[in-house]
Amino acid sequence: MNNIIRFAIIGFGNIGRRHAEHILHNADTMLVAVCDTNVSVADRVPEGVPFYTSLDTMLQQGDIDVLCVCTPNYLHEQHTIAGLQAGLHTVVEKPMALSVAECDRMIAAAEEAGKTIFAVKQNRYNPPVQEVKKLMAESKLGKVYMMQVNCFWNRGDAYYSESDWRGKKQKDGGCLFTQFSHFVDILYYLNGSMQQSEGLIHNYAHQHNTEVEDAGSFVMRSANDAIVNFNFTTCAYQKNMEGSITIFAEKGTVKIGGQYLNTIEYQQLEGAALPEINISAKNNDYGLYQGSMSNHDKMIQNVVDVLNSGQPIMTTAEEGREVVRIIEQMYAGAANK
C-alpha cells in the first residue's frame, strides 16, 4: 500500500487551484494546507483545508510532505527554498526561476536538505510529444537537420489586468518565461540543449500595459548541430492559434501541432508511421485566457511514484535549470527593435 503524500500549496490563483484539483482526485495524495497573501481566495479553498496568509505559519504546522510553489515567477526561488529548509520536497511551477543563479541556489538548498525539486513541465506528457520522443530516443529519425517552433497565442488586456505582476520585467521575465517556457522545454526535451542564439524581440500591441516583448523570432543552433527557428507572439488575434514543433531529419519529417502540441499534424517517415493522434485540446482554460495542455494530474502522479516507488522524475531541477539557461541565452542574443 502506498503512503499518502500530504501536499500544501503556496499561491492559490489559477494554477494553484489546478494543482488542488488533481491532488484531491488522486487516491494517494491529500491536500492539507493552502497559503495565499490574498485573503479573497480563501472562499475557493476546498472545505476542511486550512487556509494561511503566512507561509512560515503554514510550514510550522508540520504535517506536510510536499510544497507546491504556484506563486508569481519572481517568488519561486524564495518560496522553494523556504519549503526545502522546512524539510519538504517542492513542486515548482514554470518557470523554475527567472535566472540560472536563482536555480543554482534552489538546487543547492535541495541538496543541503536532502529533498527533491520537481520542475513542472507538463507538456512532456502530451501523447504526440511522447511518440516523437520515443522516435528520437531510438534514433529512428537519424540526424536532425532543422527544427521549427511556432508559438502563436493571444494575451489581451484582461489577462494583464488580472494580476499586477504580469508583464513586469522584474516579476514576469517576459514571454519566454511565462507563456512559452514549455515550448523551450519540449525543444530541449526532444533534441538537447541550445548553444547559439540570435534574434529580434519587440513589444507591438502591449506597450500600454507591459514592460516585456509580445513578439520574437530567433535562430539557434543546438548542441547536435541542428538549426532551430523559434517564433512566438502573444498578438494572435482574439484567441490562441498555434503551438507546434516541426522536425526535419535524415529519416523523416514530423510536426507536432494544434494549438497546444496536441496533434501529430504531419509525418513522413522512413519507418513505421506514428499513431494518428489528434486529441481534443484539453488545455488549461482560465476563462480570460487559455494555457498549455492540462497534464497536471500526471505531474502529481509522478511525484507520488517518485516518493513511494523510486521511479524517475519526469523533469529534474537540473533540467528546469537548463530551460532557464536557454531562455537567458535567447534574451542575451536578442535585439529589441
C-alpha positions in Angstrom: 0.0 0.0 0.0 1.3 3.4 -0.9 1.9 6.1 1.7 -0.5 9.0 1.4 1.5 12.1 0.2 0.5 15.3 2.0 0.6 18.4 -0.1 0.4 22.1 0.7 0.1 24.9 -1.9 1.6 28.4 -1.8 -0.2 30.6 -4.3 -3.9 29.9 -4.9 -4.5 31.6 -8.2 -5.5 29.8 -11.4 -2.6 27.3 -11.4 -2.7 26.7 -7.6 -6.3 25.7 -8.0 -5.4 23.4 -10.8 -2.9 21.7 -8.5 -5.5 21.4 -5.8 -8.0 19.8 -8.2 -5.6 17.0 -9.1 -4.3 16.5 -5.6 -7.9 16.0 -4.4 -8.6 13.5 -7.2 -5.6 11.3 -6.6 -6.2 8.4 -4.2 -2.6 8.6 -2.9 -2.5 12.3 -2.1 -4.1 14.7 0.3 -4.3 18.5 0.3 -3.6 19.6 3.9 -3.0 23.3 3.6 -3.2 26.3 1.3 -1.5 29.7 1.7 -2.0 33.0 -0.2 -1.5 36.5 0.9 -4.7 37.4 -0.9 -7.5 36.6 1.6 -10.1 36.9 -1.1 -9.2 33.5 -2.4 -10.0 31.8 0.9 -13.6 31.0 -0.1 -12.2 29.0 -3.0 -10.1 26.7 -0.8 -11.7 23.2 -0.6 -13.8 22.7 2.5 -11.9 21.4 5.5 -8.5 22.5 4.2 -6.8 25.1 6.5 -6.0 28.4 4.8 -3.0 30.6 5.8 -1.8 34.0 4.8 1.7 33.4 6.1 4.0 30.7 4.5 6.1 30.5 7.7 3.0 29.7 9.8 1.8 27.1 7.3 5.2 25.4 7.2 5.3 25.3 11.0 2.1 23.2 11.2 4.3 20.2 10.4 2.0 17.7 8.6 3.3 18.3 5.1 5.4 16.2 2.7 5.4 18.3 -0.4 5.0 22.1 -1.1 3.6 23.2 -4.5 5.0 26.6 -5.4 2.4 28.3 -7.5 3.2 31.9 -6.9 4.4 34.5 -9.5 7.6 33.8 -11.2 9.8 36.2 -9.2 8.8 34.4 -5.9 9.7 30.9 -7.0 13.2 30.9 -5.5 12.2 32.4 -2.2 9.2 30.0 -1.7 11.0 26.9 -2.9 14.0 27.4 -0.6 11.6 28.1 2.3 9.9 24.8 1.7 13.2 22.9 1.3 14.6 24.4 4.5 11.4 23.3 6.3 12.2 19.7 5.2 9.7 19.4 2.3 10.0 18.2 -1.2 8.9 21.0 -3.6 7.0 21.1 -6.8 7.8 24.3 -8.7 5.6 25.7 -11.4 7.2 27.0 -14.6 9.5 28.8 -15.0 11.6 27.2 -12.3 13.0 30.7 -11.7 14.0 33.8 -13.5 17.8 33.2 -13.7 20.3 30.4 -13.6 21.7 31.9 -10.4 18.3 31.6 -8.7 18.1 27.9 -9.9 21.5 27.2 -8.6 20.6 28.5 -5.1 17.4 26.3 -5.2 19.4 23.2 -6.2 22.0 23.9 -3.5 19.2 24.2 -0.9 17.7 20.9 -2.1 21.0 19.1 -1.8 21.6 20.5 1.7 18.1 19.5 2.8 18.2 16.1 1.2 15.0 16.8 -0.6 13.8 16.8 -4.2 12.7 19.6 -6.5 10.1 18.6 -9.1 10.1 21.1 -12.0 6.6 21.4 -13.6 6.8 20.8 -17.4 3.6 19.0 -18.0 3.7 19.3 -21.8 6.2 16.4 -21.8 3.2 14.1 -21.1 1.4 15.1 -24.3 0.9 11.9 -26.3 2.3 13.4 -29.5 5.4 14.6 -27.7 5.9 11.2 -26.1 5.6 9.4 -29.5 8.2 11.7 -31.1 10.4 11.5 -28.0 10.4 7.7 -28.5 11.3 8.1 -32.2 14.3 10.2 -31.3 15.4 8.2 -28.3 15.5 5.1 -30.6 17.4 7.1 -33.3 14.6 6.3 -35.9 14.8 9.8 -37.3 18.5 9.8 -37.8 20.4 13.1 -37.7 18.2 16.1 -37.0 18.9 18.9 -39.5 16.4 21.6 -38.5 13.6 22.3 -36.2 10.8 24.9 -36.4 9.0 26.1 -33.3 5.8 28.3 -33.6 4.0 29.7 -30.6 1.2 32.0 -31.7 -1.0 32.8 -28.8 -3.3 35.6 -27.6 -2.9 37.6 -24.4 -5.3 40.6 -24.1 -5.7 43.4 -21.7 -7.9 41.4 -19.4 -5.1 38.9 -18.8 -2.6 41.5 -17.8 -5.0 43.4 -15.6 -5.9 40.2 -13.6 -2.6 40.2 -11.8 -0.2 43.1 -11.2 3.0 41.1 -11.7 2.1 40.0 -15.3 4.1 41.9 -17.9 6.5 43.4 -15.4 10.1 42.7 -16.4 11.5 42.0 -12.9 8.5 39.9 -11.8 7.3 38.2 -15.0 10.5 38.0 -17.0 9.0 38.0 -20.5 7.0 35.8 -22.8 9.7 33.1 -23.0 9.5 32.6 -19.2 5.8 33.0 -18.7 4.0 31.9 -21.9 6.4 29.9 -23.9 8.9 28.2 -21.5 7.0 24.9 -22.1 8.0 25.1 -25.8 11.6 25.8 -24.9 11.4 22.8 -22.7 10.0 20.5 -25.3 12.6 21.7 -27.8 15.3 20.8 -25.2 13.5 17.5 -24.2 13.4 16.3 -27.8 16.8 17.4 -29.1 19.0 18.6 -26.3 20.4 22.0 -25.4 21.0 25.1 -27.5 24.5 26.5 -27.9 24.0 29.7 -30.0 21.1 32.1 -30.3 20.4 35.4 -32.2 17.0 37.0 -32.6 14.7 40.0 -32.5 12.1 40.9 -29.9 9.6 43.7 -29.8 6.5 45.0 -28.0 3.9 45.8 -30.6 0.5 45.7 -29.0 1.0 45.7 -25.3 3.2 48.9 -24.7 0.4 50.4 -22.6 0.3 47.7 -20.0 3.6 45.6 -20.2 7.3 46.1 -19.9 8.2 43.0 -22.0 8.1 41.8 -25.6 5.0 40.4 -27.2 6.7 39.0 -30.3 10.1 37.4 -31.1 11.9 35.4 -33.7 15.2 33.5 -33.1 17.7 31.4 -35.0 19.6 29.0 -32.8 22.0 26.1 -33.2 21.6 23.0 -31.0 24.4 21.0 -29.4 23.9 18.3 -32.1 24.4 21.0 -34.8 20.7 21.4 -35.9 19.4 24.8 -36.9 16.4 25.9 -34.8 13.9 28.6 -35.8 11.8 29.7 -32.8 9.0 32.2 -33.5 6.5 33.4 -30.9 3.9 36.1 -30.2 1.0 36.9 -27.9 -0.6 39.0 -30.6 -2.6 36.3 -32.3 -6.0 38.0 -32.9 -8.6 37.2 -30.2 -7.5 33.6 -29.5 -4.6 31.2 -29.4 -3.7 30.0 -33.0 -0.9 27.5 -32.9 1.7 25.8 -30.8 3.9 23.5 -32.9 7.3 21.9 -33.3 8.4 20.5 -36.7 11.5 18.3 -37.0 13.3 17.9 -40.3 15.7 14.9 -40.1 17.6 12.4 -42.1 14.9 9.7 -41.9 11.7 11.7 -41.7 9.8 14.9 -41.1 7.2 15.2 -38.3 5.2 18.0 -37.0 3.6 18.1 -33.5 0.9 20.7 -34.0 -2.5 22.0 -33.0 -2.8 24.9 -30.5 -1.1 23.1 -27.7 1.2 20.4 -29.2 -1.8 18.1 -29.1 -1.7 16.5 -32.6 0.6 14.7 -35.0 -0.2 17.2 -37.7 2.2 15.9 -40.4 4.5 12.9 -40.7 6.6 11.4 -43.5 8.8 8.7 -42.1 11.2 6.1 -43.4 10.0 3.7 -40.7 6.5 2.8 -39.4 4.0 5.6 -39.1 3.2 7.1 -35.8 -0.3 6.6 -34.4 -2.9 9.0 -35.7 -3.0 11.3 -32.7 -5.5 14.2 -32.8 -6.6 14.6 -29.2 -9.1 17.2 -28.1 -7.2 20.3 -26.9 -7.7 19.7 -23.1 -5.9 22.8 -22.3 -5.8 24.8 -19.1 -8.8 27.1 -19.6 -8.7 30.1 -17.2 -11.7 32.0 -18.7 -9.8 35.1 -19.7 -7.1 33.1 -21.4 -6.0 29.6 -22.3 -2.8 28.0 -21.3 -0.9 24.8 -22.2 -2.2 21.2 -22.1 -3.7 20.2 -18.8 -1.5 17.3 -17.6 -1.1 18.3 -14.0 -2.8 15.0 -13.0 0.2 13.1 -14.5 2.6 15.5 -12.8 1.1 14.9 -9.4 1.1 11.1 -10.1 4.8 11.4 -10.9 5.5 12.9 -7.5 3.7 10.0 -5.9 5.6 7.5 -8.0 9.0 9.0 -7.2 8.4 9.3 -3.5 6.6 6.0 -3.0 8.3 3.8 -5.6 11.6 5.4 -6.5 10.6 5.9 -10.2 12.4 8.5 -12.3 11.4 12.2 -12.1 9.8 13.4 -15.3 11.6 16.8 -15.1 14.5 17.3 -12.7 15.7 20.5 -11.1 18.7 20.4 -13.4 16.5 20.1 -16.4 14.4 23.0 -15.2 17.6 25.0 -14.8 18.7 24.2 -18.3 15.5 25.6 -19.7 16.1 28.8 -17.8 19.7 28.9 -19.1 18.4 28.6 -22.7 15.9 31.4 -22.2 18.6 33.6 -20.7 20.8 32.8 -23.7 17.9 33.7 -26.1 17.3 37.1 -24.4 21.0 37.8 -24.3 21.2 37.3 -28.0 18.1 39.4 -28.8 18.0 42.8 -30.2 14.9 44.7 -29.1 13.9 46.7 -32.1 
